[in-house]
Amino acid sequence: MKRMSNIISLRKPEKKMKRFAGAVFALMLAVFILPTNTLAGDTLQIRGQNAEAFFFSIDASECIETTVFVFASEEAAKRHDSPGPPGPTDFFSFASIGIFQVDVCKRRIQFLLDAFCSVFPLANEDFQVNKMLDSAMLNATLECFDNVSSSFFNVDADLDWTATGDPVRESFHFHFLSPGFSFNFRSSSTSRTAEVSGMVSRGATNFTPVMGSGAIRSTKLGEVVID
């Protein structure tokens, strides 16, 4: 019974994709934008575009399940260090991919791959989003670290998003807490659901052999507030 519940939990893409995308976005802001001298009361306002994707596939043996999450973003950010005036606008972009591969035919589910991949910054041509959120593309090489083998490797991402849904207004809230540092991230944005095709590959291994689902998003207002 425990094994079945574990398998079911691995097959709930919607909540996992939203948590992954939101967490990655907020954490990347902290790592790449907020300096070490950030103080309580400081804020960061963000506008830009991003795209996310989810892929799930099972191999021919029906034992190996592969889950892939993708998040790419191109943003403009303006800092306001309290009590001073707002600072200049900075532009940044990045992509992150999570790859999880498990063998569900073992008596206990065995992780074969548990990798987090990233690239920062992206070149202008590596990630593009149509202004109407009709389409998006990502073509980049990301460096990965696999927690199972404790090793590094690269993957190539060549993905295309095609919008399938109407624009939807949405809001998002993410709170991150760590020793000596915490922040709240809130955003208001417009998104469209999308089909995602293409490859996330390592040499001859394609981790996304099936069509994926995802979203294309334009962030009208995002704000990070330091607690």
Secondary structure, DSSP 8 states (H G I E B T S, - for coil): -HHHHHHHHHT-HHHHHHHHHHHHHHHHHHHHTS-TT--TT-EEEEEEEEEEEEEEEE-TTS-EEEEEEEEEEEEEEEEE-TTS-EEEEEEEEEEEEEEEEEETTSSS-EEEEEEEEEESS--TTTEEE-TTSSEEEEEEEEEEEETTTTEEEEEEEEEEEEE-S--EEEEEEEEEEETTEEEEEEEEEEEEEEEEEEEEEETTEES--S-EEEEEEEEEEEEEEE-
